[in-house]
């Protein structure tokens, strides 16, 4: 026994065996189209939050249809903004945002494969020592998180992730010892329906709404809060739940703030729908930085100063159905040249 322990210690010292834990993240923007600008902007902002908090780019997997920054309707081509800056250059979250799965590869099948560590592309390579953070932002209906369709406009969904499939996925990952702890932030309409009866050890989930409520966007055109450097973007820049947790970290860094602390900070700002907690409560005293990042800060490049955040937080929230109605109303009010390729029945 003593000889075996000595041999193990020698291997550890020599670096032949590593027991260090690693944090991983999966980010999904589950929609497409300029009307859904806010989802892809939120996703890229999340990528930078994770990088700024010390997570290696190799450990972040980002799924995004990736069609908004280059869309004909985008007045600031090649850029995405998750917060207004009426008279300044804004913070382009698309710059340096590394998308791993785009267009037709943003599917429920690929998402499941990523989580399970299976597939030809970039996937999780986790063990039971590692923590996983998942952030999904997009559309949903009761019991489903929607992925984009290759056809039609942005609101037409492709094959979704069903509640039963999500629970099975998390249980299979737990049984296969794919994580130590997993935190899942879900931002869609009716998102609470996806986690009802969640019972997987080591999994903590937060939904942006209950099972009967819509989601809410922010920094929207009808509030004149979509302006960057004097230009009206013409679509909501952010979704309210994601903006709330990310701007909290932009301001506070996620250090010395527990998951429970962040939940209360989110709900103090984002109160249009009921933000709910599900699953394991045993590690809510863990620091947010232990999941959203890697416990160390490596960059201030995309962190905002508190004064700029304070100017933005008063923007109103707009429900997802109202965002769609307002978007199409603005398009119909434009002349044919302004509409471009938008077609109305």
Secondary structure as UniProt FT lines:
FT   HELIX           2..14
FT   STRAND          23..29
FT   HELIX           34..36
FT   HELIX           37..52
FT   TURN            53..54
FT   HELIX           57..59
FT   STRAND          60..64
FT   TURN            69..70
FT   TURN            72..73
FT   TURN            77..78
FT   TURN            86..87
FT   TURN            93..96
FT   HELIX           103..105
FT   HELIX           108..116
FT   TURN            128..129
FT   STRAND          131..137
FT   STRAND          140..141
FT   TURN            142..143
FT   STRAND          144..145
FT   TURN            154..155
FT   STRAND          161..162
FT   HELIX           163..175
FT   TURN            176..177
FT   STRAND          181..187
FT   TURN            189..190
FT   HELIX           191..194
FT   TURN            195..197
FT   TURN            201..202
FT   STRAND          203..207
FT   TURN            211..212
FT   STRAND          216..218
FT   HELIX           221..223
FT   STRAND          227..228
FT   TURN            229..230
FT   STRAND          231..232
FT   STRAND          238..239
FT   HELIX           240..252
FT   TURN            253..256
FT   HELIX           259..269
FT   STRAND          276..279
FT   TURN            282..285
FT   HELIX           288..290
FT   TURN            301..302
FT   HELIX           306..312
FT   TURN            313..314
FT   STRAND          317..319
FT   HELIX           320..333
FT   HELIX           336..339
FT   TURN            340..341
//
